[in-house]
Amino acid sequence: MSILAASGTAWAQSVQRVQTRIIERAVSRNLDTVFRPKLVINSGATGPVTALALSHDERHLVTGVGNNTLRVWDLWVGREIARLSGHTARITNVAISRDGRRAISVDADRSVKVWNLGALGEVSSLGTHPSPVTGMALAGNDSGVFIASSDGRIRATALQDGKVQWDVPAHAPGVVKLVVAADGRRLVSAGADGAVRVWDAATGKATVEIAWDSPVQSLALSADDKRIAAGNNRGEIALWSMDGTRMATVESKADRILSIAFVGDGGSLVAGGADGSVVQLSPGGESPRVLGKHDAPVSYMVVSADSSFALSASEDGTSRLWSLRGGTHLLTLVSTETGWAVIDAKGRYDGNQQALNGIDWQADSGVANIEDFAETHYQPALLPRTLQNGEIAAAADIPAGVSFPPSVRFLSPASAGGAEARSIVVEVVAEDKGGGVSEVRLYRNGKLLPRDIGQVERQDVDGRAQVKARYQLDLSQGGNVLSATAINNERLESRPQTLTLAEGPRPPGRLHLLTVGVNRYKETRLNLEYARPDARAIRETMGAELQSSHTVAEVVTLEDEKATKESILAALRQFRAVPSDDVVVVYMAGHGVSVGDDWYFISHETLIPRDQRQLSGHALSSAELKAEMEALSADRTLLLLDTCHSGTAVSPLKDYRGMKALRLLARSVGTHVLAATDRQQYAVELEALGHGIFTYTVLSALGGNGDINRDGTVSVTELINFVEGAVPPLSKKYADYAQYPTGYSRGSDFQVSRIVPGK
């Protein structure tokens, strides 16, 4: 071999090694670029969904969950509205009366309870059934309940007085399932003995006898009462006419069939299996269509009246909504110990903060809380928007894979510990993990620091972006906890890195209060009755030295003609000089308008155009509010908004969409937001109370009713929890619908009221 050839070979090998290293780095970069997670409930899980019923008007869904509570969902509003307690064992069956006013539930201890779905409470108990209950159905006229038990008997009981109307031995001992015909005159039962029987609902006499060679696990009737379907533990479903004539046997792709439901008059069925599968089947022999799969057995299936949707309940702790037209999984409904969430197949979500804090996207390569995707995937009113085929913003498919957020760490201070100086230098570095670095955020005691106090340096390290942020930071008195996050180009936020510089109680600080109330508008048709009195009541309550938890430093009041956009912004800018140890509270009452996912406060001079998209640049926007709240140096801030839409027939979907901007404001800035933005009246303003319901409830909380832990003070968290729980039943009592305020907290909890004995 010549020297030239040898050197050429060496050069080629050198190039190959370099290329190999480049490829290895690219592969390595590729591996940590994509995050393909699975949804996991990490805290607050309630266990399996053990029972499910859909109201006849398809507005309310009632589920039994593993902590022995019933959960009531309003599908039109798109949220869980009540947690009903009273059972002490696993809830095995639930049914809703045809008029939608009552629900009846049974538990494993054989306790039978009746619930008022209007008042959302227990009405009565029908006592304890003699044997374990395996099936339950309501009479067609809602006058009674049929209960099947493991001893093979069926009992009919009157709801009004609890008297037994008839009681018959229907099957051999074992599981017995029940369903009532739509005409209310007939009852169908099926048992572990393989028998299927039709009964006269009034007398308890059997009119049709059917024998099957397999124990029955599930039972259904078609909407026209012409077909009976029964599922067994071999994955088979048998069909008969109501007179007992065998029509077909359908083989499913599911394991043991635990639940079935007809689609309409019986053109097809949906079935849930012990293996978690949900399938749609045709009696005509077509191949089963697999809609999807739960992670555990499917215990209940129901189908909408128009055959568009199916709902399933599973031992995996979720209820799921399926499109029967598209054959796809649409939504997952989750109830936790203290909250609720709705998540679609792409990962878009809605829910309350208590539930969402415990729900993660988890993979071997990392974990992200569901709220880390808030900017792109949070969708208020996701449930009704899905049911009504409403507009939902496009978003990346999280389970299919998304780019990782940047990593973030503190360069200085390098470790936790006491800081000797009041002013320190803080350096944070964020490194690209495949999705780029769009933004670095630094929080002091939960509050985002103003962007203008940081210096940002961007550089490229080994082909990846690296961002260093340097802050000259004044520390607060008492405890100081710093946390840093970084955002990638897809707006996915990293998990926070936290550094505790000092521990100890914070000083009370001084209160800076801004109240805005607009009764009189330049556009007189917008005039209100209670906005100004509500603002004054808040000022008098929170600004009173005796009741305030803080020394009152200043109170700024803007009413009617003085409450212009520029004057509100000027007042907020005045608060920029407030030191970090002080407290800022902003209360605004008047009209609010949602335009898409944006929200606007209508100040006195603002005219509402026919095309409300033209409000941009004229009305006070949530983006402008966010900028001003972010610019505050004070660590402890609270924004209270009591607003309504100017229209009188606005869709709830539009009302709640505007909540996205306010919720993101709270999350990104690190403040507390409590808002009522509603339709029709001024957030339900009522002469009987002298205030709008929202502010009436806030005042009630500040007066002492919000002191949940009975320590003599009311904190922001207590205030939000009390108002969120108290407003819906109060508004339902005084108005024709329930109002649901939105609360969100990110930042230090702090006291907002001190309870004065005798007041």
FISELUM-825996 format. One record per residue (C-alpha): residue in one letter; chain; z, x, y. Coordinates in steps of 0.5 Angstrom, whole numbers, plus 2048, in hexadecimal, padded with zeros to 3 digits. Layout:
// FISELUM-825996
A, A, Z, X, Y
...
// end
This chain:
// FISELUM-825996
M, A, 800, 800, 800
S, A, 7FE, 803, 807
I, A, 803, 804, 80C
L, A, 7FF, 7FF, 810
A, A, 800, 7FA, 80B
A, A, 807, 7FB, 80A
S, A, 809, 7FA, 811
G, A, 804, 7F4, 811
T, A, 808, 7F1, 80B
A, A, 80F, 7F3, 80E
W, A, 80D, 7EF, 815
A, A, 80B, 7E9, 811
Q, A, 811, 7E9, 80D
S, A, 815, 7EA, 814
V, A, 811, 7E4, 817
Q, A, 812, 7E0, 811
R, A, 81A, 7E1, 811
V, A, 81A, 7DF, 819
Q, A, 816, 7D9, 817
T, A, 81B, 7D8, 811
R, A, 821, 7D8, 816
I, A, 81D, 7D4, 81B
I, A, 81C, 7CF, 815
E, A, 823, 7CF, 813
R, A, 826, 7CE, 81A
A, A, 821, 7C8, 81B
V, A, 823, 7C5, 814
S, A, 82A, 7C6, 816
R, A, 829, 7C3, 81D
N, A, 825, 7BD, 81A
L, A, 82B, 7BC, 815
D, A, 830, 7BB, 81A
T, A, 82B, 7B7, 81F
V, A, 82B, 7B1, 81B
F, A, 832, 7AD, 81A
R, A, 831, 7A7, 814
P, A, 837, 7A4, 814
K, A, 83A, 79E, 811
L, A, 83F, 798, 814
V, A, 846, 799, 812
I, A, 84C, 795, 815
N, A, 851, 79B, 815
S, A, 857, 797, 818
G, A, 859, 790, 819
A, A, 855, 78D, 813
T, A, 858, 786, 810
G, A, 855, 787, 809
P, A, 850, 782, 806
V, A, 84D, 77C, 808
T, A, 850, 777, 803
A, A, 84D, 771, 806
L, A, 848, 76E, 80B
A, A, 845, 767, 80E
L, A, 840, 765, 813
S, A, 841, 75F, 817
H, A, 83C, 75A, 817
D, A, 839, 75B, 81E
E, A, 839, 762, 81C
R, A, 83D, 764, 822
H, A, 844, 767, 81E
L, A, 845, 76B, 819
V, A, 84B, 76C, 815
T, A, 84D, 771, 811
G, A, 853, 773, 80D
V, A, 855, 77B, 80D
G, A, 859, 77F, 809
N, A, 85F, 77F, 80D
N, A, 860, 778, 80C
T, A, 85D, 775, 812
L, A, 858, 771, 814
R, A, 853, 773, 819
V, A, 84F, 76E, 81E
W, A, 848, 770, 820
D, A, 844, 76D, 826
L, A, 83D, 76F, 824
W, A, 83A, 76C, 82B
V, A, 83F, 770, 82F
G, A, 83E, 776, 82A
R, A, 845, 778, 828
E, A, 84B, 777, 824
I, A, 850, 772, 828
A, A, 856, 771, 824
R, A, 85A, 774, 81F
L, A, 85E, 76F, 81B
S, A, 865, 771, 818
G, A, 869, 76D, 813
H, A, 866, 76F, 80C
T, A, 86B, 774, 808
A, A, 866, 775, 802
R, A, 85E, 776, 801
I, A, 85A, 771, 804
T, A, 856, 76E, 7FF
N, A, 852, 768, 802
V, A, 850, 766, 809
A, A, 84C, 75F, 80B
I, A, 84B, 75C, 811
S, A, 84A, 755, 813
R, A, 844, 752, 814
D, A, 846, 750, 81C
G, A, 848, 757, 81C
R, A, 84F, 756, 81F
R, A, 853, 758, 819
A, A, 853, 75E, 813
I, A, 857, 75D, 80D
S, A, 859, 764, 809
V, A, 85C, 765, 803
D, A, 85F, 76C, 800
A, A, 861, 76F, 7FA
D, A, 868, 76D, 7FA
R, A, 865, 766, 7FA
S, A, 867, 764, 801
V, A, 862, 75F, 805
K, A, 862, 75F, 80C
V, A, 85E, 75B, 811
W, A, 85C, 75E, 818
N, A, 85A, 75B, 81F
L, A, 854, 75F, 821
G, A, 854, 75C, 828
A, A, 85B, 75E, 829
L, A, 85A, 764, 825
G, A, 861, 763, 821
E, A, 864, 760, 81B
V, A, 864, 759, 81A
S, A, 868, 757, 814
S, A, 869, 75A, 80D
L, A, 867, 756, 807
G, A, 86C, 759, 803
T, A, 86B, 75E, 7FC
H, A, 866, 75C, 7F7
P, A, 869, 75C, 7F0
S, A, 864, 761, 7ED
P, A, 860, 767, 7F0
V, A, 85A, 764, 7F4
T, A, 853, 766, 7F2
G, A, 84F, 762, 7F6
M, A, 84F, 75D, 7FC
A, A, 84B, 758, 800
L, A, 84C, 753, 805
A, A, 84A, 74C, 804
G, A, 844, 749, 808
N, A, 848, 745, 80D
D, A, 84D, 74B, 80E
S, A, 852, 746, 80C
G, A, 854, 74A, 806
V, A, 854, 751, 802
F, A, 852, 752, 7FB
I, A, 856, 758, 7F8
A, A, 854, 75B, 7F1
S, A, 859, 75F, 7ED
S, A, 859, 764, 7E8
D, A, 85C, 75F, 7E3
G, A, 855, 75C, 7E3
R, A, 858, 756, 7E7
I, A, 855, 753, 7EE
R, A, 859, 74F, 7F3
A, A, 857, 74B, 7F9
T, A, 85C, 74B, 7FE
A, A, 85C, 747, 805
L, A, 85D, 74B, 80B
Q, A, 860, 746, 80F
D, A, 866, 746, 80B
G, A, 865, 74B, 805
K, A, 865, 745, 800
V, A, 862, 746, 7F9
Q, A, 85C, 742, 7F9
W, A, 85A, 744, 7F2
D, A, 85B, 749, 7ED
V, A, 857, 74B, 7E7
P, A, 856, 750, 7E1
A, A, 84F, 752, 7E3
H, A, 84E, 759, 7DF
A, A, 852, 75E, 7DA
P, A, 856, 762, 7DD
G, A, 853, 768, 7E1
V, A, 84F, 768, 7E8
V, A, 84C, 762, 7EA
K, A, 848, 761, 7F0
L, A, 846, 75B, 7F5
V, A, 841, 759, 7FA
V, A, 840, 752, 7FD
A, A, 83A, 74E, 7FE
A, A, 837, 74D, 805
D, A, 837, 746, 804
G, A, 83F, 747, 803
R, A, 83F, 742, 7FD
R, A, 83E, 747, 7F7
L, A, 842, 74E, 7F5
V, A, 83F, 753, 7F1
S, A, 844, 758, 7ED
A, A, 842, 75D, 7E8
G, A, 847, 761, 7E4
A, A, 848, 768, 7DF
D, A, 847, 763, 7D9
G, A, 840, 763, 7DB
A, A, 840, 75B, 7DD
V, A, 83D, 758, 7E3
R, A, 83F, 751, 7E5
V, A, 83D, 74C, 7EB
W, A, 843, 748, 7ED
D, A, 844, 741, 7F1
A, A, 848, 744, 7F7
A, A, 84B, 73E, 7F9
T, A, 84E, 73D, 7F1
G, A, 84E, 743, 7EE
K, A, 84A, 741, 7E8
A, A, 844, 745, 7E5
T, A, 83D, 743, 7E6
V, A, 839, 748, 7E3
E, A, 83B, 74E, 7DE
I, A, 837, 754, 7DD
A, A, 838, 75A, 7D8
W, A, 837, 761, 7D9
D, A, 838, 767, 7D4
S, A, 83B, 76B, 7D9
P, A, 841, 76B, 7DE
V, A, 83F, 769, 7E5
Q, A, 841, 76E, 7EA
S, A, 83E, 76A, 7F0
L, A, 83B, 763, 7F2
A, A, 837, 760, 7F8
L, A, 833, 75A, 7F9
S, A, 82D, 759, 7FD
A, A, 82D, 756, 804
D, A, 829, 750, 801
D, A, 82E, 74F, 7FC
K, A, 829, 74F, 7F7
R, A, 82A, 756, 7F3
I, A, 830, 75A, 7F0
A, A, 830, 761, 7EF
A, A, 835, 765, 7EB
G, A, 836, 76D, 7EB
N, A, 839, 770, 7E5
N, A, 83C, 777, 7E3
R, A, 835, 77A, 7E0
G, A, 831, 779, 7E7
E, A, 82E, 773, 7E5
I, A, 82E, 76C, 7E9
A, A, 82C, 766, 7E6
L, A, 829, 75F, 7EA
W, A, 82A, 758, 7E8
S, A, 828, 752, 7EB
M, A, 82E, 74D, 7EE
D, A, 82D, 749, 7E7
G, A, 82E, 74F, 7E3
T, A, 827, 751, 7E1
R, A, 826, 758, 7E0
M, A, 821, 75B, 7E5
A, A, 821, 762, 7E5
T, A, 825, 769, 7E3
V, A, 824, 76E, 7E8
E, A, 825, 776, 7E7
S, A, 828, 77A, 7ED
K, A, 828, 781, 7EE
A, A, 82F, 780, 7F0
D, A, 835, 782, 7EB
R, A, 83A, 77C, 7EA
I, A, 838, 776, 7EE
L, A, 83F, 775, 7F2
S, A, 83C, 770, 7F8
I, A, 835, 76C, 7F9
A, A, 832, 768, 7FE
F, A, 82C, 764, 7FF
V, A, 827, 765, 804
G, A, 826, 75E, 807
D, A, 824, 759, 802
G, A, 823, 75E, 7FC
G, A, 81D, 762, 7FD
S, A, 821, 768, 7FC
L, A, 828, 76B, 7FB
V, A, 82C, 771, 7FE
A, A, 831, 774, 7F9
G, A, 836, 779, 7FA
G, A, 838, 77D, 7F4
A, A, 83E, 781, 7F1
D, A, 83A, 788, 7F3
G, A, 83A, 786, 7FA
S, A, 833, 784, 7FA
V, A, 830, 77E, 7FE
V, A, 829, 77B, 7FB
Q, A, 825, 775, 7FD
L, A, 822, 772, 7F7
S, A, 81C, 76D, 7F5
P, A, 81D, 768, 7F0
G, A, 815, 768, 7EF
G, A, 816, 76F, 7EC
E, A, 814, 774, 7F1
S, A, 817, 77A, 7F1
P, A, 81E, 77B, 7F5
R, A, 81F, 77D, 7FC
V, A, 824, 782, 7FD
L, A, 827, 781, 804
G, A, 82C, 787, 804
K, A, 833, 789, 801
H, A, 83A, 789, 803
D, A, 83E, 78E, 800
A, A, 843, 78A, 7FC
P, A, 842, 783, 7F9
V, A, 83F, 77D, 7FD
S, A, 844, 777, 7FC
Y, A, 841, 772, 801
M, A, 83A, 770, 803
V, A, 838, 76A, 808
V, A, 831, 769, 80B
S, A, 82F, 766, 812
A, A, 82C, 75F, 812
D, A, 825, 761, 815
S, A, 825, 766, 80F
S, A, 824, 76C, 814
F, A, 82B, 770, 812
A, A, 830, 771, 80D
L, A, 837, 774, 80D
S, A, 83B, 777, 808
A, A, 842, 779, 807
S, A, 844, 77F, 803
E, A, 84A, 783, 800
D, A, 847, 789, 805
G, A, 84B, 786, 80B
T, A, 844, 783, 80E
S, A, 840, 77D, 80F
R, A, 839, 77E, 810
L, A, 833, 77A, 813
W, A, 82D, 77A, 810
S, A, 826, 778, 812
L, A, 823, 774, 80D
R, A, 81C, 774, 810
G, A, 81C, 77B, 811
G, A, 820, 77D, 80B
T, A, 824, 782, 80F
H, A, 82B, 783, 810
L, A, 82C, 781, 818
L, A, 834, 782, 819
T, A, 83B, 784, 816
L, A, 841, 781, 819
V, A, 847, 784, 818
S, A, 84F, 782, 819
T, A, 854, 787, 81A
E, A, 85B, 786, 81B
T, A, 85B, 785, 823
G, A, 854, 784, 824
W, A, 84C, 783, 822
A, A, 846, 786, 822
V, A, 83E, 784, 821
I, A, 839, 78A, 81F
D, A, 832, 789, 81E
A, A, 82E, 78D, 819
K, A, 82C, 792, 81E
G, A, 833, 793, 820
R, A, 833, 78F, 826
Y, A, 83A, 78C, 827
D, A, 83E, 787, 82B
G, A, 846, 786, 82A
N, A, 84D, 787, 82D
Q, A, 850, 78E, 82F
Q, A, 855, 78D, 82A
A, A, 850, 78D, 824
L, A, 84B, 792, 826
N, A, 850, 797, 827
G, A, 851, 797, 81F
I, A, 84A, 797, 81D
D, A, 846, 79D, 81C
W, A, 83F, 7A0, 81A
Q, A, 841, 7A5, 815
A, A, 83D, 7AA, 811
D, A, 83E, 7B0, 80D
S, A, 83C, 7B4, 813
G, A, 840, 7B1, 818
V, A, 844, 7AA, 81B
A, A, 842, 7A6, 821
N, A, 846, 7A0, 824
I, A, 841, 79A, 825
E, A, 843, 79A, 82C
D, A, 840, 7A1, 82D
F, A, 839, 79D, 82D
A, A, 83C, 799, 832
E, A, 836, 79A, 837
T, A, 830, 799, 833
H, A, 833, 794, 82D
Y, A, 838, 790, 831
Q, A, 835, 789, 831
P, A, 83A, 783, 834
A, A, 839, 77C, 830
L, A, 835, 780, 82B
L, A, 836, 77A, 826
P, A, 834, 774, 82A
R, A, 82E, 778, 82C
T, A, 82C, 77A, 825
L, A, 82D, 773, 823
Q, A, 828, 770, 829
N, A, 823, 776, 828
G, A, 825, 778, 82F
E, A, 823, 77F, 832
I, A, 827, 785, 830
A, A, 826, 78C, 832
A, A, 822, 791, 82E
A, A, 827, 796, 82B
A, A, 826, 79C, 826
D, A, 828, 79A, 81F
I, A, 82F, 79D, 81E
P, A, 82F, 79D, 816
A, A, 828, 7A0, 816
G, A, 82A, 7A6, 81A
V, A, 82B, 7A8, 821
S, A, 82C, 7AE, 824
F, A, 833, 7B1, 824
P, A, 837, 7B2, 82B
P, A, 838, 7B8, 82E
S, A, 83F, 7BC, 82C
V, A, 844, 7BD, 831
R, A, 849, 7C2, 832
F, A, 84E, 7C5, 838
L, A, 84D, 7CC, 83A
S, A, 853, 7CC, 83F
P, A, 858, 7CA, 83E
A, A, 857, 7CD, 837
S, A, 85D, 7C9, 834
A, A, 862, 7C4, 836
G, A, 869, 7C6, 839
G, A, 86C, 7C5, 840
A, A, 868, 7C7, 846
E, A, 86C, 7CB, 84B
A, A, 867, 7C9, 851
R, A, 866, 7C2, 854
S, A, 85F, 7C4, 855
I, A, 85B, 7C7, 84F
V, A, 854, 7C9, 84D
V, A, 851, 7C5, 847
E, A, 84B, 7C7, 843
V, A, 847, 7C3, 83E
V, A, 841, 7C5, 83A
A, A, 83D, 7C0, 836
E, A, 838, 7C2, 831
D, A, 832, 7BF, 82E
K, A, 832, 7BD, 827
G, A, 82B, 7BA, 827
G, A, 82B, 7B4, 82C
G, A, 82B, 7B8, 832
V, A, 831, 7B8, 837
S, A, 830, 7B3, 83D
E, A, 837, 7B3, 840
V, A, 83E, 7B6, 840
R, A, 844, 7B2, 841
L, A, 84B, 7B4, 843
Y, A, 851, 7AF, 843
R, A, 858, 7B0, 846
N, A, 85D, 7AB, 843
G, A, 857, 7A7, 841
K, A, 854, 7A6, 847
L, A, 84D, 7AA, 848
L, A, 84D, 7AF, 84E
P, A, 848, 7AE, 853
R, A, 842, 7B2, 852
D, A, 842, 7B5, 859
I, A, 848, 7BA, 857
G, A, 844, 7BD, 851
Q, A, 83F, 7C3, 851
V, A, 83A, 7C2, 84B
E, A, 836, 7C8, 848
R, A, 830, 7C7, 843
Q, A, 82D, 7CC, 83F
D, A, 82A, 7CD, 838
V, A, 82D, 7D1, 832
D, A, 829, 7D2, 82C
G, A, 824, 7CC, 82E
R, A, 82A, 7C7, 82F
A, A, 82D, 7C4, 836
Q, A, 833, 7C7, 838
V, A, 837, 7C3, 83E
K, A, 83D, 7C7, 841
A, A, 841, 7C2, 846
R, A, 846, 7C6, 84B
Y, A, 84C, 7C2, 84E
Q, A, 851, 7C3, 854
L, A, 856, 7BE, 852
D, A, 85C, 7BC, 855
L, A, 861, 7BA, 850
S, A, 865, 7B3, 850
Q, A, 86D, 7B3, 850
G, A, 870, 7B3, 849
G, A, 86B, 7B2, 843
N, A, 864, 7B5, 843
V, A, 860, 7B4, 83E
L, A, 858, 7B6, 83E
S, A, 853, 7B3, 83A
A, A, 84B, 7B5, 83A
T, A, 845, 7B2, 837
A, A, 83E, 7B3, 837
I, A, 838, 7AF, 837
N, A, 831, 7B0, 833
N, A, 82A, 7AE, 836
E, A, 82B, 7A8, 832
R, A, 832, 7A6, 835
L, A, 836, 7A7, 82F
E, A, 83D, 7AA, 831
S, A, 841, 7AF, 82E
R, A, 848, 7AE, 82B
P, A, 84C, 7B0, 831
Q, A, 850, 7B7, 830
T, A, 857, 7B7, 833
L, A, 85B, 7BC, 837
T, A, 862, 7BA, 838
L, A, 865, 7BF, 83E
A, A, 86B, 7BB, 840
E, A, 86F, 7B6, 83D
G, A, 874, 7B1, 840
P, A, 875, 7AA, 844
R, A, 870, 7A9, 84A
P, A, 873, 7A7, 850
P, A, 872, 7A0, 852
G, A, 86E, 7A2, 858
R, A, 86C, 79E, 85E
L, A, 868, 797, 85D
H, A, 861, 797, 861
L, A, 85F, 78F, 861
L, A, 858, 78C, 863
T, A, 857, 785, 862
V, A, 851, 781, 863
G, A, 850, 77A, 863
V, A, 84A, 776, 866
N, A, 84A, 76E, 867
R, A, 845, 76D, 86C
Y, A, 83E, 770, 86B
K, A, 839, 771, 870
E, A, 835, 76D, 86B
T, A, 839, 767, 86C
R, A, 837, 764, 865
L, A, 83B, 76A, 862
N, A, 842, 768, 865
L, A, 848, 768, 860
E, A, 84F, 765, 861
Y, A, 854, 76A, 85D
A, A, 851, 771, 85E
R, A, 854, 773, 865
P, A, 85B, 76F, 863
D, A, 85B, 773, 85C
A, A, 85A, 77A, 860
R, A, 85F, 778, 864
A, A, 864, 777, 85E
I, A, 862, 77D, 85B
R, A, 864, 781, 862
E, A, 86A, 77E, 862
T, A, 86C, 77F, 85B
M, A, 86A, 786, 85A
G, A, 86B, 788, 861
A, A, 872, 786, 861
E, A, 877, 78C, 861
L, A, 87C, 788, 85D
Q, A, 877, 786, 858
S, A, 873, 78C, 858
S, A, 874, 792, 853
H, A, 872, 797, 859
T, A, 873, 798, 860
V, A, 86E, 794, 864
A, A, 86A, 799, 868
E, A, 864, 795, 86A
V, A, 861, 78E, 869
V, A, 85A, 78C, 86C
T, A, 858, 785, 86C
L, A, 851, 783, 86D
E, A, 850, 77B, 86D
D, A, 84A, 777, 86F
E, A, 845, 77A, 874
K, A, 849, 780, 874
A, A, 847, 781, 86D
T, A, 840, 784, 86D
K, A, 83D, 789, 869
E, A, 83E, 78F, 86E
S, A, 845, 78D, 86F
I, A, 847, 78D, 868
L, A, 844, 794, 867
A, A, 847, 797, 86D
A, A, 84E, 794, 86A
L, A, 84D, 797, 864
R, A, 84A, 79E, 867
Q, A, 851, 79E, 86B
F, A, 854, 79E, 864
R, A, 851, 7A5, 862
A, A, 856, 7A9, 866
V, A, 85C, 7A6, 862
P, A, 85F, 7AB, 85E
S, A, 85F, 7AC, 856
D, A, 866, 7A9, 855
D, A, 865, 7A3, 859
V, A, 863, 79C, 856
V, A, 85C, 798, 859
V, A, 85C, 791, 857
V, A, 855, 78D, 859
Y, A, 855, 785, 859
M, A, 84F, 781, 85A
A, A, 84E, 77A, 85A
G, A, 847, 776, 85C
H, A, 840, 775, 859
G, A, 83D, 77A, 854
V, A, 836, 77A, 851
S, A, 834, 77D, 84A
V, A, 82D, 780, 84A
G, A, 82B, 783, 844
D, A, 830, 788, 842
D, A, 832, 789, 849
W, A, 837, 785, 84D
Y, A, 838, 784, 855
F, A, 83E, 781, 859
I, A, 83B, 77C, 85E
S, A, 83E, 77E, 865
H, A, 83F, 77A, 86B
E, A, 838, 77B, 86E
T, A, 834, 77C, 868
L, A, 82F, 777, 867
I, A, 82D, 775, 85F
P, A, 825, 775, 85F
R, A, 821, 771, 85A
D, A, 81F, 777, 856
Q, A, 826, 77A, 855
R, A, 823, 781, 853
Q, A, 823, 782, 85B
L, A, 82A, 782, 85B
S, A, 829, 78A, 85A
G, A, 82B, 78D, 860
H, A, 82E, 787, 864
A, A, 834, 785, 860
L, A, 839, 78A, 85E
S, A, 837, 78C, 857
S, A, 83B, 78E, 851
A, A, 838, 795, 852
E, A, 83B, 796, 859
L, A, 842, 794, 857
K, A, 841, 799, 851
A, A, 83F, 79E, 856
E, A, 845, 79D, 85A
M, A, 84A, 79C, 855
E, A, 848, 7A3, 852
A, A, 849, 7A6, 859
L, A, 850, 7A4, 859
S, A, 855, 7AA, 858
A, A, 85B, 7A5, 856
D, A, 85C, 7A6, 84E
R, A, 85E, 79F, 84E
T, A, 859, 799, 850
L, A, 859, 792, 84E
L, A, 853, 78D, 850
L, A, 854, 786, 850
L, A, 84E, 781, 850
D, A, 84E, 779, 851
T, A, 847, 777, 852
C, A, 842, 772, 850
H, A, 83B, 771, 850
S, A, 838, 76D, 856
G, A, 834, 768, 851
T, A, 837, 762, 84D
A, A, 833, 762, 847
V, A, 833, 76A, 845
S, A, 832, 76C, 83E
P, A, 838, 76F, 83B
L, A, 834, 775, 838
K, A, 832, 777, 840
D, A, 839, 776, 842
Y, A, 83C, 77B, 83D
R, A, 836, 780, 83D
G, A, 838, 782, 844
M, A, 83F, 784, 841
K, A, 83B, 78B, 83E
A, A, 83B, 78E, 845
L, A, 842, 78D, 846
R, A, 844, 78F, 83F
L, A, 840, 795, 840
L, A, 843, 796, 846
A, A, 84A, 796, 843
R, A, 848, 79B, 83E
S, A, 845, 7A0, 841
V, A, 849, 7A0, 847
G, A, 850, 7A0, 844
T, A, 852, 79A, 847
H, A, 855, 793, 845
V, A, 851, 78D, 846
L, A, 853, 786, 846
A, A, 84D, 781, 847
A, A, 84C, 779, 847
T, A, 844, 778, 849
D, A, 843, 771, 847
R, A, 83E, 76B, 848
Q, A, 83F, 764, 84B
Q, A, 845, 765, 84F
Y, A, 848, 76B, 852
A, A, 84B, 76E, 84C
V, A, 84E, 767, 84B
E, A, 851, 765, 851
L, A, 856, 75F, 851
E, A, 85A, 75B, 856
A, A, 85F, 75A, 850
L, A, 861, 762, 850
G, A, 860, 763, 857
H, A, 85C, 769, 855
G, A, 856, 76B, 851
I, A, 858, 76C, 84A
F, A, 857, 773, 849
T, A, 85B, 775, 84F
Y, A, 860, 770, 84E
T, A, 861, 773, 847
V, A, 861, 77A, 84A
L, A, 867, 778, 84F
S, A, 86B, 775, 849
A, A, 86A, 77C, 846
L, A, 86D, 77F, 84C
G, A, 872, 77A, 84D
G, A, 875, 77C, 846
N, A, 871, 779, 840
G, A, 86D, 77F, 83F
D, A, 874, 783, 83E
I, A, 872, 783, 836
N, A, 877, 789, 834
R, A, 87C, 786, 839
D, A, 87E, 78C, 83C
G, A, 87E, 789, 843
T, A, 877, 78B, 845
V, A, 870, 789, 844
S, A, 86B, 78F, 843
V, A, 863, 78F, 843
T, A, 863, 78E, 83C
E, A, 868, 788, 83C
L, A, 864, 785, 841
I, A, 85D, 785, 83E
N, A, 860, 783, 837
F, A, 864, 77D, 83A
V, A, 85E, 77B, 83E
E, A, 859, 77B, 839
G, A, 85D, 777, 834
A, A, 860, 772, 839
V, A, 859, 770, 83D
P, A, 855, 76D, 837
P, A, 85A, 768, 835
L, A, 85C, 766, 83C
S, A, 855, 766, 83F
K, A, 853, 761, 839
K, A, 859, 75D, 83B
Y, A, 857, 75C, 842
A, A, 84F, 75C, 841
D, A, 84A, 75B, 83C
Y, A, 849, 762, 839
A, A, 84D, 768, 838
Q, A, 84C, 76E, 83C
Y, A, 84D, 775, 83A
P, A, 84F, 77A, 83E
T, A, 84D, 781, 83D
G, A, 852, 787, 83D
Y, A, 850, 78E, 83C
S, A, 855, 794, 83D
R, A, 854, 79C, 83D
G, A, 859, 7A0, 840
S, A, 860, 7A0, 841
D, A, 864, 79A, 840
F, A, 869, 799, 846
Q, A, 86D, 793, 849
V, A, 86B, 78E, 84E
S, A, 871, 789, 84E
R, A, 878, 78A, 84E
I, A, 87C, 783, 84C
V, A, 880, 781, 851
P, A, 886, 77D, 84E
G, A, 887, 776, 850
K, A, 87F, 775, 853
// end
